[in-house]
Amino acid sequence: MIFAKMRKGGLLAVAIASLLAGPAFAKVTVLGWPGGPEETALRAAADAYNAKADVSAENKVELLFFNRDGFWDKLQADLAAGSKAFDANLLATYSIGRYAPFMEPVELSEEAKDVYGDSVLTTMQYEGKQYGVPTDLSLHFMYYRKDLIDALLKDDAAKAKFAEISEKHLGKKLEPKNPDEWTWDDYAATALYFTQAVNPDSPTRYGTVLQLKNLLFNMMVFQSLPRAYGGNWMDADGKITVSSDAYRKGLETYKLLYDAGATPRDSLSYEFAEANAAYASGQVAAMVQWNAAASDLTSKEKSPAVAETTATMAPPGGPEGRFTHIHGLGFGLNKNAENKEGAKAFIKWLSSKEAALIYAKNSGAPALTAEVVKEVAAERPDLVQLGEFASKYGYVMNGGTSAKALSVYELQAKEFTGYWSGQQSLDDTLKNTEKGMAELLK
């Protein structure tokens, strides 16, 4: 990716410089991320908008880009300072609460609900108000080796071994199932079965790969497990509810798999790239990973060992249902925007079906409803599952868009990895996490 060089004046200086260099007619300034599919899609959308006959010269869009490193902190500083260098700016689900005091709620198009669905729209909401239009979505797929699972389901001897392993490690006999029917116990049992340290006859060395590094984004991957057992950050009254059976179940399941050798021993240093590499090696049977990995793991050029045998499914379920963490990138309105009406009009159009399809056809990752995604399914088959899983299973934790959301994830990463690495007990982990979250979210 190509990143713009940082200037001492922060986003404000870059924005002013960009404006001076841009065409004189551009009056609606939109700040986004440079490089990658987000820029490609946004440029295509802006070009289409500017070409519309009913968009006046003074309301055409000029795009501004700044590097990603430290983006959110610099954006907050400029917004808090009352910057007028941009009218609309990038938002993320987990940072909306930080910016809400310096932004205004937005009005989306009448089509927005039918285009995105309620669960996706909530990724851009804070305290019941819509602060942005969701343009790109991230969630989790379960990636698994279809060849291995199919062989297991046809082998009676293997099924008996599977039941023996699940009884020994999970306390109950389980039978192999189709991955679309898996609970987290089924996932754990399958991971153990395909681990050579547990089952010497396993065709793979590891049953899964867990991302256990002390990193906030790894907590987003993890939390769909406790969520399936009813876990949440806090209840409707604001009471922290992490010290619960649901989180205990999730944390214990991860530790069981780590201690049994079902994930590589150095998983405590793993995040996105390391998990992908382990799976792509052909020595892992299944994993839960970001949807962004799909294009690489199903590419014969990039992942020849697994591309043709990899299938994707929504993460496993639990007693309370099946869930996947979702967060979105989108665009909202700067409270100090100089062309506020023009920015409102662009944001409203950006939430329309017309704009969503343009964005999707140009490398973006919008989560579209089943009816809308049909129109781009041939070009973007990955968006079919993205939209389906987001609408059926997507969730945002209660407090997940608060001003301290990132700090909560960082706290959880510190405490949870401390437990998985054997540095502290489960009781201390839950106690420390609940106490820290109460202070952050009070």
Buried (B, 14 or more C-beta within 10 A) or exposed (E): EEEBEBBEEBBBBBBBBBBEEEEEEBBBBBBBBBBEBBBBBBBBBBEBBBEEEEBEEEBBBBBBBBBBEEBBEBBBBBBEEEBBBBBBBBBBBBBBBBBBEBBBBBEBBEBBBEBBBEBBBBBBBBEEEBBBBBBBBBBBBBBBBBBBBEEBBEEEEBBEBBBEBBEEBBEEBBEBBEBEEBBBBBBBBBBBBBBBBBBEEBBBBBBBBBBBBBBBBBBBBBBBBBBBBBBBBBEEEEEBBBBBEBBBBBBEBBBBBBEBBBBBEEBBEBBBEBBBBBBBBBBBBBBBBBBBBBEBBBBEEEBEEBBEBBBBBBBBBBEBEBBBBBBBBBBBBBBBBBBBEBBBBBBBBBBBBBBBBBBBBBBBBBBBBEEBBEBBBEEBEBBBBBBBBBBBBBBBBBBBBBBBBBBBBBBBBBBBBBBBBEEBEBEEBBBBBBBBBBEBBE
